[in-house]
C-alpha cells in the first residue's frame, strides 16, 4: 500500500542533500525537487513485478527494499537490497525500455521520495552537467555487481557473510536471515551456523 503527499520544507532539504551527494548540481535543485512526492509503503508491498515497466525513481528516506527473482518452481533468489540514502531506479537500457524480470518489494515499512524517471531524465539532460547524476548511479550499480562477483568467486560461505557485514554494517542484522542467506548463496541453516560461531 502506498500513500503519497507533497514535500514539506524539511523533506525538501533532506531530499536535496541526498541528491547533491549523488551528483545533482545545486543549480538544478529548484527544478528537480518539485518533481518528487513523498510516499509511505507498507512492509510486504510489491512496487514492481515481472512484466511491468519500471517508470519510477525512488530516493529512500527510511526502510529497506529487496529485489528478487522468482523461478518456475516458485523459489525466490534475492538480487539486492536498497536502504536509507540510496536511490532505486532503472539504470540499464533494458530496465528502462523492457518489462521487468524481477520484483521490487518493501522489506520493511519504507518512506521514499519518488518521481517519474522520464521527467527527471528529461530535465537533467537539458543541462551539460545533468548526466553526472545518472553516471554516478551507474557506477554504483557496476561496483556492486563487481563486488558480488568477486565475493562469489573468491570467498567461501563464511567469507561471503563477513564481507557483507563489512560492506553493509547497517543491514546484516536488519535483513531477515532467509533473505540474506539467499543473497549470499547459502541456506538459512548455514548462515545461522556461521552467525552462531561468530558469537
FIMAR-899720 format. One record per residue: residue number from 0; chain; x, z, y of N, C-alpha, C in turn. Coordinates in nm, 4 decimals. Example, Ala and Ser with C-alpha at 12.3 -4.5 7.8 and 13.67 -1.06 7.14 Angstrom:
<atoms>
(atom 0; A; (1.3190; 0.7800; -0.5690); (1.2300; 0.7800; -0.4500); (1.3200; 0.7800; -0.3300)),
(atom 1; A; (1.2850; 0.7080; -0.2250); (1.3670; 0.7140; -0.1060); (1.2900; 0.7870; 0.0030)),
</atoms>
This chain:
<atoms>
(atom 0; A; (0.0847; 0.0000; -0.1186); (0.0000; 0.0000; 0.0000); (0.0887; 0.0000; 0.1242)),
(atom 1; A; (0.0484; -0.0759; 0.2241); (0.1298; -0.0914; 0.3443); (0.0449; -0.0690; 0.4687)),
(atom 2; A; (0.0986; 0.0123; 0.5618); (0.0322; 0.0359; 0.6891); (0.1279; -0.0012; 0.8006)),
(atom 3; A; (0.0835; -0.0840; 0.8944); (0.1723; -0.1333; 0.9992); (0.1264; -0.0856; 1.1358)),
(atom 4; A; (0.2236; -0.0679; 1.2255); (0.1916; -0.0272; 1.3619); (0.3017; -0.0737; 1.4556)),
(atom 5; A; (0.2698; -0.0781; 1.5844); (0.3688; -0.1177; 1.6848); (0.4769; -0.0108; 1.6956)),
(atom 6; A; (0.5928; -0.0510; 1.7462); (0.7049; 0.0413; 1.7581); (0.6922; 0.1287; 1.8823)),
(atom 7; A; (0.7266; 0.2555; 1.8660); (0.7400; 0.3435; 1.9811); (0.8782; 0.3184; 2.0426)),
(atom 8; A; (0.9037; 0.3793; 2.1574); (1.0343; 0.3638; 2.2220); (1.1458; 0.4170; 2.1325)),
(atom 9; A; (1.1223; 0.5308; 2.0685); (1.2235; 0.5892; 1.9802); (1.2514; 0.4974; 1.8616)),
(atom 10; A; (1.1459; 0.4383; 1.8068); (1.1638; 0.3459; 1.6945); (1.2414; 0.2227; 1.7384)),
(atom 11; A; (1.2093; 0.1706; 1.8567); (1.2789; 0.0528; 1.9089); (1.4276; 0.0809; 1.9259)),
(atom 12; A; (1.4608; 0.2008; 1.9711); (1.6017; 0.2378; 1.9874); (1.6703; 0.2507; 1.8528)),
(atom 13; A; (1.6008; 0.3087; 1.7563); (1.6553; 0.3224; 1.6202); (1.6797; 0.1845; 1.5591)),
(atom 14; A; (1.5807; 0.0961; 1.5690); (1.5942; -0.0402; 1.5182); (1.7080; -0.1129; 1.5879)),
(atom 15; A; (1.7171; -0.0985; 1.7193); (1.8228; -0.1658; 1.7957); (1.9612; -0.1256; 1.7470)),
(atom 16; A; (1.9804; 0.0027; 1.7185); (2.1117; 0.0492; 1.6746); (2.1490; -0.0114; 1.5393)),
(atom 17; A; (2.0512; -0.0254; 1.4502); (2.0787; -0.0859; 1.3187); (2.1095; -0.2343; 1.3347)),
(atom 18; A; (2.0326; -0.3034; 1.4190); (2.0557; -0.4463; 1.4399); (2.1917; -0.4712; 1.5049)),
(atom 19; A; (2.2287; -0.3883; 1.6022); (2.3599; -0.4014; 1.6658); (2.4719; -0.3843; 1.5638)),
(atom 20; A; (2.4555; -0.2865; 1.4743); (2.5571; -0.2600; 1.3725); (2.5695; -0.3749; 1.2734)),
(atom 21; A; (2.4663; -0.4587; 1.2681); (2.4665; -0.5707; 1.1736); (2.4844; -0.7058; 1.2415)),
(atom 22; A; (2.5324; -0.7065; 1.3660); (2.5732; -0.8325; 1.4258); (2.4797; -0.8971; 1.5250)),
(atom 23; A; (2.3648; -0.8348; 1.5533); (2.2785; -0.8887; 1.6587); (2.3370; -0.8443; 1.7929)),
(atom 24; A; (2.3666; -0.9396; 1.8818); (2.4291; -0.9045; 2.0088); (2.3267; -0.8398; 2.1019)),
(atom 25; A; (2.3769; -0.7507; 2.1874); (2.2893; -0.6717; 2.2744); (2.2000; -0.7583; 2.3626)),
(atom 26; A; (2.2511; -0.8728; 2.4085); (2.1739; -0.9585; 2.4985); (2.0467; -1.0123; 2.4334)),
(atom 27; A; (2.0448; -1.0175; 2.2991); (1.9287; -1.0721; 2.2290); (1.8252; -0.9663; 2.1907)),
(atom 28; A; (1.8619; -0.8393; 2.2002); (1.7712; -0.7337; 2.1559); (1.6351; -0.7356; 2.2262)),
(atom 29; A; (1.6278; -0.7609; 2.3582); (1.4954; -0.7626; 2.4225); (1.4001; -0.8665; 2.3636)),
(atom 30; A; (1.4561; -0.9730; 2.3063); (1.3715; -1.0754; 2.2438); (1.3490; -1.0482; 2.0952)),
(atom 31; A; (1.4484; -0.9866; 2.0310); (1.4414; -0.9644; 1.8861); (1.3514; -0.8471; 1.8502)),
(atom 32; A; (1.3688; -0.7343; 1.9174); (1.2966; -0.6117; 1.8801); (1.1437; -0.6294; 1.8805)),
(atom 33; A; (1.0843; -0.7011; 1.9777); (0.9377; -0.7168; 1.9761); (0.8830; -0.7941; 1.8556)),
(atom 34; A; (0.9699; -0.8609; 1.7816); (0.9236; -0.9321; 1.6618); (0.8888; -0.8359; 1.5486)),
(atom 35; A; (0.9355; -0.7127; 1.5573); (0.9219; -0.6168; 1.4482); (0.8012; -0.5251; 1.4648)),
(atom 36; A; (0.7497; -0.4822; 1.3508); (0.6473; -0.3787; 1.3435); (0.6928; -0.2754; 1.2415)),
(atom 37; A; (0.6474; -0.1542; 1.2602); (0.6787; -0.0523; 1.1615); (0.5798; -0.0617; 1.0471)),
(atom 38; A; (0.6266; -0.0370; 0.9262); (0.5382; -0.0347; 0.8098); (0.5760; 0.0824; 0.7210)),
(atom 39; A; (0.4756; 0.1456; 0.6636); (0.4951; 0.2507; 0.5647); (0.4455; 0.1978; 0.4312)),
(atom 40; A; (0.5304; 0.2064; 0.3312); (0.4997; 0.1507; 0.1993); (0.5078; 0.2632; 0.0979)),
(atom 41; A; (0.4034; 0.2803; 0.0201); (0.3990; 0.3910; -0.0745); (0.4810; 0.3609; -0.1989)),
(atom 42; A; (0.5351; 0.4666; -0.2571); (0.6158; 0.4557; -0.3778); (0.5397; 0.3812; -0.4883)),
(atom 43; A; (0.6078; 0.2885; -0.5527); (0.5466; 0.2108; -0.6602); (0.4838; 0.0810; -0.6147)),
(atom 44; A; (0.4717; 0.0604; -0.4834); (0.4123; -0.0632; -0.4327); (0.5100; -0.1793; -0.4479)),
(atom 45; A; (0.4603; -0.2906; -0.4960); (0.5406; -0.4121; -0.5107); (0.5188; -0.4987; -0.3875)),
(atom 46; A; (0.6270; -0.5276; -0.3152); (0.6150; -0.6062; -0.1925); (0.6473; -0.7537; -0.2152)),
(atom 47; A; (0.7034; -0.7865; -0.3310); (0.7317; -0.9262; -0.3660); (0.7275; -0.9384; -0.5173)),
(atom 48; A; (0.6610; -1.0430; -0.5664); (0.6501; -1.0674; -0.7103); (0.6996; -1.2072; -0.7437)),
(atom 49; A; (0.7415; -1.2306; -0.8692); (0.7824; -1.3659; -0.9086); (0.6715; -1.4670; -0.8798)),
(atom 50; A; (0.7109; -1.5816; -0.8265); (0.6156; -1.6862; -0.7918); (0.5732; -1.6830; -0.6459)),
(atom 51; A; (0.5968; -1.5701; -0.5787); (0.5624; -1.5596; -0.4374); (0.6806; -1.6043; -0.3511)),
(atom 52; A; (0.6503; -1.6493; -0.2303); (0.7551; -1.6862; -0.1351); (0.7947; -1.5635; -0.0543)),
(atom 53; A; (0.9234; -1.5522; -0.0269); (0.9778; -1.4377; 0.0454); (0.9894; -1.4757; 0.1925)),
(atom 54; A; (0.8969; -1.4264; 0.2740); (0.8904; -1.4651; 0.4151); (0.9311; -1.3536; 0.5105)),
(atom 55; A; (0.9731; -1.2396; 0.4577); (0.9835; -1.1202; 0.5390); (1.1254; -1.0640; 0.5399)),
(atom 56; A; (1.1643; -1.0085; 0.6542); (1.2889; -0.9337; 0.6657); (1.2524; -0.7897; 0.6968)),
(atom 57; A; (1.3137; -0.6962; 0.6248); (1.2827; -0.5548; 0.6443); (1.4106; -0.4754; 0.6705)),
(atom 58; A; (1.4089; -0.3998; 0.7769); (1.5152; -0.3048; 0.8091); (1.4662; -0.1684; 0.7597)),
(atom 59; A; (1.5421; -0.1065; 0.6711); (1.4955; 0.0163; 0.6061); (1.5303; 0.1382; 0.6904)),
(atom 60; A; (1.4283; 0.2086; 0.7349); (1.4485; 0.3325; 0.8119); (1.4625; 0.4516; 0.7190)),
(atom 61; A; (1.3811; 0.4538; 0.6135); (1.3852; 0.5656; 0.5197); (1.3324; 0.5191; 0.3854)),
(atom 62; A; (1.3976; 0.5634; 0.2764); (1.3500; 0.5325; 0.1432); (1.4356; 0.4307; 0.0711)),
(atom 63; A; (1.3930; 0.3960; -0.0507); (1.4705; 0.3092; -0.1389); (1.3811; 0.2004; -0.1984)),
(atom 64; A; (1.4297; 0.0774; -0.1965); (1.3691; -0.0332; -0.2700); (1.4546; -0.0638; -0.3917)),
(atom 65; A; (1.3921; -0.1169; -0.4940); (1.4681; -0.1752; -0.6043); (1.4239; -0.3188; -0.6237)),
(atom 66; A; (1.5177; -0.4037; -0.6652); (1.4905; -0.5417; -0.7008); (1.5112; -0.5524; -0.8501)),
(atom 67; A; (1.4149; -0.6115; -0.9209); (1.4302; -0.6183; -1.0663); (1.3652; -0.7433; -1.1248)),
(atom 68; A; (1.4188; -0.7813; -1.2418); (1.3642; -0.8912; -1.3201); (1.2815; -0.8341; -1.4351)),
(atom 69; A; (1.1881; -0.9141; -1.4834); (1.1078; -0.8781; -1.5992); (1.1132; -0.9947; -1.6972)),
(atom 70; A; (1.1661; -0.9701; -1.8198); (1.1776; -1.0806; -1.9152); (1.0477; -1.1009; -1.9921)),
(atom 71; A; (1.0464; -1.1987; -2.0807); (0.9238; -1.2352; -2.1519); (0.8744; -1.1248; -2.2440)),
(atom 72; A; (0.9641; -1.0338; -2.2811); (0.9256; -0.9219; -2.3664); (0.8805; -0.8009; -2.2849)),
(atom 73; A; (0.8821; -0.8146; -2.1525); (0.8383; -0.7058; -2.0669); (0.9465; -0.6056; -2.0330)),
(atom 74; A; (1.0729; -0.6375; -2.0625); (1.1832; -0.5466; -2.0313); (1.2316; -0.5695; -1.8891)),
(atom 75; A; (1.2493; -0.4604; -1.8162); (1.2975; -0.4671; -1.6785); (1.4499; -0.4624; -1.6745)),
(atom 76; A; (1.5074; -0.5378; -1.5814); (1.6512; -0.5330; -1.5547); (1.6696; -0.5191; -1.4049)),
(atom 77; A; (1.7296; -0.4087; -1.3629); (1.7445; -0.3839; -1.2200); (1.8562; -0.4677; -1.1605)),
(atom 78; A; (1.8239; -0.5357; -1.0532); (1.9156; -0.6263; -0.9827); (1.9912; -0.5556; -0.8712)),
(atom 79; A; (1.9280; -0.4592; -0.8059); (1.9944; -0.3886; -0.6983); (1.9022; -0.2891; -0.6309)),
(atom 80; A; (1.9635; -0.2066; -0.5450); (1.8907; -0.1065; -0.4685); (1.9264; -0.1211; -0.3210)),
(atom 81; A; (1.8286; -0.0970; -0.2348); (1.8499; -0.1009; -0.0906); (1.7920; 0.0271; -0.0315)),
(atom 82; A; (1.8665; 0.0880; 0.0616); (1.8227; 0.2156; 0.1177); (1.8466; 0.2198; 0.2681)),
(atom 83; A; (1.8427; 0.3390; 0.3252); (1.8451; 0.3599; 0.4697); (1.9565; 0.2812; 0.5400)),
(atom 84; A; (1.9172; 0.2147; 0.6491); (2.0128; 0.1415; 0.7306); (2.0451; 0.0025; 0.6791)),
(atom 85; A; (1.9971; -0.0311; 0.5603); (2.0233; -0.1638; 0.5052); (1.9104; -0.2599; 0.5413)),
(atom 86; A; (1.9404; -0.3879; 0.5268); (1.8451; -0.4925; 0.5609); (1.8145; -0.5737; 0.4370)),
(atom 87; A; (1.6877; -0.5851; 0.4062); (1.6422; -0.6560; 0.2871); (1.5755; -0.7854; 0.3319)),
(atom 88; A; (1.6359; -0.8986; 0.2921); (1.5865; -1.0282; 0.3392); (1.6308; -1.1379; 0.2432)),
(atom 89; A; (1.5606; -1.2506; 0.2408); (1.6066; -1.3654; 0.1610); (1.7291; -1.4269; 0.2279)),
(atom 90; A; (1.8396; -1.4384; 0.1539); (1.9631; -1.4849; 0.2164); (2.0102; -1.6209; 0.1649)),
(atom 91; A; (1.9826; -1.6532; 0.0395); (2.0251; -1.7830; -0.0138); (1.9181; -1.8868; 0.0134)),
(atom 92; A; (1.9564; -2.0134; 0.0108); (1.8600; -2.1208; 0.0348); (1.7467; -2.1173; -0.0678)),
(atom 93; A; (1.7825; -2.0900; -0.1945); (1.6792; -2.0852; -0.2976); (1.5818; -1.9703; -0.2727)),
(atom 94; A; (1.6339; -1.8558; -0.2264); (1.5461; -1.7416; -0.1996); (1.4512; -1.7707; -0.0841)),
(atom 95; A; (1.4959; -1.8519; 0.0110); (1.4148; -1.8849; 0.1276); (1.3135; -1.9941; 0.0970)),
(atom 96; A; (1.3554; -2.0944; 0.0210); (1.2733; -2.2140; 0.0040); (1.1926; -2.2168; -0.1252)),
(atom 97; A; (1.2310; -2.1362; -0.2242); (1.1646; -2.1424; -0.3545); (1.0955; -2.0106; -0.3866)),
(atom 98; A; (0.9980; -2.0140; -0.4788); (0.9304; -1.8900; -0.5183); (1.0298; -1.7898; -0.5774)),
(atom 99; A; (1.0015; -1.6635; -0.5558); (1.0895; -1.5579; -0.6057); (1.0909; -1.5558; -0.7587)),
(atom 100; A; (1.2045; -1.5113; -0.8124); (1.2184; -1.4938; -0.9573); (1.2158; -1.3462; -0.9957)),
(atom 101; A; (1.2073; -1.2586; -0.8966); (1.2159; -1.1148; -0.9243); (1.1152; -1.0372; -0.8404)),
(atom 102; A; (1.1070; -0.9082; -0.8700); (1.0184; -0.8166; -0.7985); (1.0977; -0.7375; -0.6948)),
(atom 103; A; (1.0299; -0.7004; -0.5859); (1.0810; -0.6001; -0.4928); (0.9782; -0.4882; -0.4917)),
(atom 104; A; (1.0238; -0.3670; -0.5252); (0.9337; -0.2525; -0.5378); (0.9862; -0.1343; -0.4574)),
(atom 105; A; (0.8965; -0.0613; -0.3952); (0.9334; 0.0629; -0.3279); (0.9552; 0.1693; -0.4348)),
(atom 106; A; (1.0797; 0.2144; -0.4472); (1.1131; 0.3137; -0.5489); (1.0732; 0.4540; -0.5026)),
(atom 107; A; (1.0648; 0.4712; -0.3717); (1.0158; 0.5946; -0.3087); (0.9164; 0.5522; -0.2006)),
(atom 108; A; (0.8561; 0.6466; -0.1341); (0.7847; 0.6127; -0.0108); (0.8890; 0.5566; 0.0865)),
(atom 109; A; (0.8557; 0.4468; 0.1520); (0.9530; 0.3769; 0.2364); (0.8942; 0.3538; 0.3748)),
(atom 110; A; (0.9795; 0.3705; 0.4762); (0.9451; 0.3305; 0.6121); (1.0401; 0.2189; 0.6527)),
(atom 111; A; (0.9843; 0.1097; 0.7021); (1.0661; -0.0046; 0.7403); (1.0224; -0.0589; 0.8758)),
(atom 112; A; (1.1129; -0.1377; 0.9347); (1.0786; -0.2243; 1.0463); (1.0782; -0.3653; 0.9871)),
(atom 113; A; (0.9685; -0.4362; 1.0022); (0.9563; -0.5656; 0.9356); (0.9222; -0.6760; 1.0354)),
(atom 114; A; (0.9653; -0.7979; 1.0005); (0.9306; -0.9134; 1.0835); (0.9297; -1.0380; 0.9958)),
(atom 115; A; (0.8790; -1.1458; 1.0515); (0.8798; -1.2751; 0.9835); (1.0220; -1.3316; 0.9886)),
(atom 116; A; (1.0764; -1.3634; 0.8736); (1.2135; -1.4148; 0.8657); (1.2293; -1.5418; 0.9487)),
(atom 117; A; (1.1361; -1.6344; 0.9364); (1.1472; -1.7624; 1.0074); (1.1459; -1.7440; 1.1585)),
(atom 118; A; (1.0639; -1.6520; 1.2087); (1.0592; -1.6272; 1.3528); (1.1916; -1.5718; 1.4030)),
(atom 119; A; (1.2471; -1.4777; 1.3282); (1.3749; -1.4193; 1.3682); (1.4860; -1.5239; 1.3623)),
(atom 120; A; (1.4886; -1.6028; 1.2555); (1.5921; -1.7052; 1.2413); (1.5829; -1.8077; 1.3540)),
(atom 121; A; (1.4616; -1.8489; 1.3896); (1.4437; -1.9473; 1.4963); (1.4948; -1.8930; 1.6292)),
(atom 122; A; (1.4690; -1.7667; 1.6549); (1.5147; -1.7068; 1.7808); (1.6671; -1.6952; 1.7833)),
(atom 123; A; (1.7256; -1.6445; 1.6759); (1.8709; -1.6255; 1.6728); (1.9460; -1.7587; 1.6742)),
(atom 124; A; (1.8877; -1.8612; 1.6137); (1.9542; -1.9920; 1.6093); (1.9643; -2.0589; 1.7458)),
(atom 125; A; (1.8899; -2.0086; 1.8437); (1.8960; -2.0653; 1.9781); (2.0183; -2.0171; 2.0558)),
(atom 126; A; (2.0853; -1.9149; 2.0024); (2.1993; -1.8557; 2.0728); (2.3281; -1.8853; 1.9965)),
(atom 127; A; (2.4379; -1.9187; 2.0664); (2.5648; -1.9515; 1.9986); (2.6144; -1.8425; 1.9038)),
(atom 128; A; (2.5880; -1.7150; 1.9377); (2.6337; -1.6051; 1.8538); (2.5234; -1.5479; 1.7652)),
(atom 129; A; (2.4103; -1.6146; 1.7639); (2.2958; -1.5621; 1.6898); (2.3159; -1.5563; 1.5404)),
(atom 130; A; (2.3944; -1.6494; 1.4869); (2.4114; -1.6547; 1.3420); (2.5061; -1.5488; 1.2882)),
(atom 131; A; (2.5735; -1.4740; 1.3773); (2.6595; -1.3666; 1.3298); (2.5817; -1.2683; 1.2421)),
(atom 132; A; (2.4568; -1.2453; 1.2785); (2.3721; -1.1525; 1.2030); (2.3562; -1.1991; 1.0587)),
(atom 133; A; (2.3198; -1.3263; 1.0403); (2.2988; -1.3774; 0.9052); (2.4298; -1.3906; 0.8289)),
(atom 134; A; (2.5386; -1.4220; 0.8994); (2.6691; -1.4286; 0.8337); (2.7087; -1.2924; 0.7780)),
(atom 135; A; (2.6849; -1.1872; 0.8553); (2.7191; -1.0532; 0.8081); (2.6344; -1.0138; 0.6875)),
(atom 136; A; (2.5061; -1.0467; 0.6909); (2.4203; -1.0157; 0.5764); (2.4663; -1.0906; 0.4524)),
(atom 137; A; (2.5036; -1.2178; 0.4697); (2.5504; -1.2975; 0.3560); (2.6812; -1.2432; 0.3007)),
(atom 138; A; (2.7712; -1.2023; 0.3897); (2.8979; -1.1439; 0.3454); (2.8739; -1.0153; 0.2668)),
(atom 139; A; (2.7813; -0.9343; 0.3154); (2.7499; -0.8104; 0.2448); (2.6942; -0.8367; 0.1065)),
(atom 140; A; (2.6063; -0.9369; 0.0967); (2.5493; -0.9737; -0.0326); (2.6577; -1.0214; -0.1282)),
(atom 141; A; (2.7495; -1.1041; -0.0787); (2.8585; -1.1554; -0.1621); (2.9502; -1.0421; -0.2074)),
(atom 142; A; (2.9824; -0.9511; -0.1165); (3.0679; -0.8382; -0.1523); (3.0039; -0.7517; -0.2602)),
(atom 143; A; (2.8728; -0.7305; -0.2508); (2.8027; -0.6521; -0.3525); (2.8096; -0.7207; -0.4881)),
(atom 144; A; (2.7926; -0.8524; -0.4888); (2.7966; -0.9269; -0.6153); (2.9360; -0.9232; -0.6770)),
(atom 145; A; (3.0390; -0.9368; -0.5939); (3.1765; -0.9313; -0.6448); (3.2071; -0.7918; -0.6986)),
(atom 146; A; (3.1641; -0.6889; -0.6256); (3.1869; -0.5515; -0.6688); (3.1227; -0.5269; -0.8051)),
(atom 147; A; (2.9996; -0.5756; -0.8231); (2.9308; -0.5530; -0.9506); (2.9955; -0.6339; -1.0623)),
(atom 148; A; (3.0403; -0.7551; -1.0321); (3.1078; -0.8376; -1.1328); (3.2353; -0.7697; -1.1819)),
(atom 149; A; (3.3148; -0.7207; -1.0894); (3.4383; -0.6500; -1.1258); (3.4057; -0.5264; -1.2089)),
(atom 150; A; (3.3021; -0.4555; -1.1695); (3.2608; -0.3346; -1.2397); (3.2285; -0.3630; -1.3859)),
(atom 151; A; (3.1552; -0.4725; -1.4115); (3.1154; -0.5047; -1.5484); (3.2299; -0.5636; -1.6302)),
(atom 152; A; (3.3194; -0.6346; -1.5647); (3.4281; -0.6996; -1.6374); (3.5445; -0.6048; -1.6660)),
(atom 153; A; (3.5638; -0.5031; -1.5835); (3.6842; -0.4218; -1.5956); (3.6603; -0.2766; -1.6353)),
(atom 154; A; (3.5380; -0.2289; -1.6267); (3.5138; -0.0862; -1.6484); (3.4212; -0.0608; -1.7669)),
(atom 155; A; (3.4437; 0.0517; -1.8345); (3.3516; 0.0931; -1.9394); (3.2326; 0.1642; -1.8742)),
(atom 156; A; (3.1405; 0.2156; -1.9571); (3.0184; 0.2761; -1.9041); (3.0496; 0.3914; -1.8097)),
(atom 157; A; (3.1417; 0.4782; -1.8484); (3.1787; 0.5928; -1.7642); (3.2387; 0.5441; -1.6327)),
(atom 158; A; (3.3245; 0.4439; -1.6401); (3.3864; 0.3900; -1.5197); (3.2858; 0.3248; -1.4272)),
(atom 159; A; (3.1864; 0.2567; -1.4838); (3.0830; 0.1934; -1.4012); (3.0025; 0.2980; -1.3256)),
(atom 160; A; (2.9685; 0.4053; -1.3935); (2.8940; 0.5123; -1.3266); (2.9783; 0.5755; -1.2165)),
(atom 161; A; (3.1039; 0.6034; -1.2453); (3.1913; 0.6654; -1.1451); (3.2095; 0.5743; -1.0240)),
(atom 162; A; (3.2191; 0.4438; -1.0472); (3.2322; 0.3502; -0.9364); (3.1059; 0.3489; -0.8513)),
(atom 163; A; (2.9898; 0.3522; -0.9166); (2.8639; 0.3541; -0.8421); (2.8556; 0.4797; -0.7558)),
(atom 164; A; (2.8917; 0.5947; -0.8116); (2.8883; 0.7200; -0.7366); (2.9816; 0.7121; -0.6157)),
(atom 165; A; (3.1000; 0.6537; -0.6366); (3.1956; 0.6414; -0.5268); (3.1456; 0.5461; -0.4183)),
(atom 166; A; (3.0849; 0.4352; -0.4602); (3.0381; 0.3351; -0.3641); (2.9071; 0.3743; -0.2965)),
(atom 167; A; (2.8215; 0.4475; -0.3689); (2.6884; 0.4823; -0.3174); (2.6609; 0.6315; -0.3381)),
(atom 168; A; (2.7368; 0.7173; -0.2705); (2.7220; 0.8613; -0.2936); (2.5842; 0.9161; -0.2592)),
(atom 169; A; (2.5103; 0.8451; -0.1761); (2.3774; 0.8918; -0.1371); (2.2685; 0.8468; -0.2333)),
(atom 170; A; (2.3006; 0.7609; -0.3292); (2.1974; 0.7037; -0.4150); (2.1976; 0.7549; -0.5585)),
(atom 171; A; (2.3126; 0.7934; -0.6108); (2.3193; 0.8169; -0.7551); (2.2284; 0.9297; -0.8030)),
(atom 172; A; (2.1950; 1.0235; -0.7147); (2.1035; 1.1302; -0.7543); (1.9591; 1.1016; -0.7126)),
(atom 173; A; (1.9379; 1.0006; -0.6326); (1.8032; 0.9699; -0.5833); (1.7340; 0.8619; -0.6649)),
(atom 174; A; (1.8125; 0.7765; -0.7298); (1.7549; 0.6714; -0.8134); (1.7258; 0.7301; -0.9516)),
(atom 175; A; (1.6032; 0.7148; -1.0034); (1.5714; 0.7669; -1.1361); (1.6700; 0.7188; -1.2422)),
(atom 176; A; (1.7001; 0.8069; -1.3365); (1.8040; 0.7802; -1.4359); (1.7829; 0.6478; -1.5079)),
(atom 177; A; (1.6604; 0.6175; -1.5490); (1.6375; 0.4953; -1.6270); (1.6650; 0.3699; -1.5445)),
(atom 178; A; (1.6367; 0.3746; -1.4149); (1.6625; 0.2584; -1.3301); (1.8117; 0.2423; -1.3033)),
(atom 179; A; (1.8804; 0.3545; -1.2825); (2.0241; 0.3477; -1.2613); (2.0948; 0.3009; -1.3870)),
(atom 180; A; (2.0510; 0.3497; -1.5030); (2.1107; 0.3069; -1.6303); (2.0943; 0.1567; -1.6500)),
(atom 181; A; (1.9769; 0.1047; -1.6194); (1.9534; -0.0388; -1.6312); (2.0468; -0.1172; -1.5412)),
(atom 182; A; (2.0634; -0.0721; -1.4178); (2.1513; -0.1406; -1.3226); (2.2957; -0.1393; -1.3710)),
(atom 183; A; (2.3359; -0.0300; -1.4344); (2.4741; -0.0149; -1.4801); (2.4993; -0.0725; -1.6188)),
(atom 184; A; (2.3948; -0.1276; -1.6807); (2.4119; -0.1927; -1.8101); (2.4331; -0.0977; -1.9251)),
(atom 185; A; (2.3581; 0.0124; -1.9272); (2.3681; 0.1092; -2.0364); (2.2316; 0.1703; -2.0612)),
(atom 186; A; (2.2182; 0.2449; -2.1698); (2.0915; 0.3124; -2.1958); (2.0845; 0.4402; -2.1134)),
(atom 187; A; (1.9631; 0.4890; -2.0945); (1.9488; 0.6139; -2.0200); (2.0105; 0.7307; -2.0963)),
(atom 188; A; (2.0126; 0.7211; -2.2305); (2.0766; 0.8257; -2.3112); (2.2266; 0.8305; -2.2826)),
(atom 189; A; (2.2902; 0.7119; -2.2779); (2.4331; 0.7056; -2.2476); (2.4627; 0.7616; -2.1105)),
(atom 190; A; (2.3826; 0.7223; -2.0114); (2.4050; 0.7716; -1.8754); (2.3852; 0.9222; -1.8682)),
(atom 191; A; (2.2858; 0.9739; -1.9378); (2.2612; 1.1175; -1.9388); (2.3814; 1.1919; -1.9962)),
(atom 192; A; (2.4420; 1.1366; -2.1020); (2.5596; 1.1996; -2.1627); (2.6782; 1.1979; -2.0665)),
(atom 193; A; (2.6964; 1.0865; -1.9961); (2.8066; 1.0756; -1.9003); (2.7892; 1.1783; -1.7892)),
(atom 194; A; (2.6681; 1.1902; -1.7377); (2.6419; 1.2882; -1.6317); (2.6651; 1.4304; -1.6819)),
(atom 195; A; (2.6204; 1.4587; -1.8041); (2.6358; 1.5941; -1.8594); (2.7834; 1.6266; -1.8769)),
(atom 196; A; (2.8627; 1.5275; -1.9216); (3.0053; 1.5515; -1.9447); (3.0785; 1.5782; -1.8131)),
(atom 197; A; (3.0286; 1.5195; -1.7045); (3.0910; 1.5409; -1.5742); (3.0498; 1.6750; -1.5118)),
(atom 198; A; (2.9509; 1.7364; -1.5727); (2.9053; 1.8669; -1.5225); (2.8189; 1.8531; -1.4014)),
</atoms>
